[in-house]
């Protein structure tokens, strides 16, 4: 009889708990994450990655872009996204290689040309950066202020003589738009 009472009490406590929280799942004020709904389709990794880039979470964005690459393959969009993430994280060699690969696959995206131009400026290769940014500006029909500003900066730097006494200028990478970046001189 004692065993029967204990079992009945246990069943009753589960029933009350289920009624109290709306089921055996977590309540709305629970600190735990909700269960995963596998019936919905996952959000595109590129979309998630660009949102993470906007939030300043560059490593997480890189992970998201890599996952998108696993799902979609090495598409020009995935390569451009990975190259841009590398650029923002200061991995200039990797960024240049990947952005060039993206442009070999599809050379019609002015944002990718712009980002490659920024990489080249960061590496001090102003003459090539100028040519790359001219191409980006032409593909964009001159509509992007960011590309125009980057081209002006490349032109200004490629025309200046280089002296050993000059103090190096510091630049900051500033995001404008979904995948456009501009280099701004820090005060």
Helices and strands as residue ranges (DSSP letters): H 2-21, H 45-54, H 58-72, H 76-88, H 92-105, H 110-122, H 126-139, H 145-158, E 171-176, E 180-185
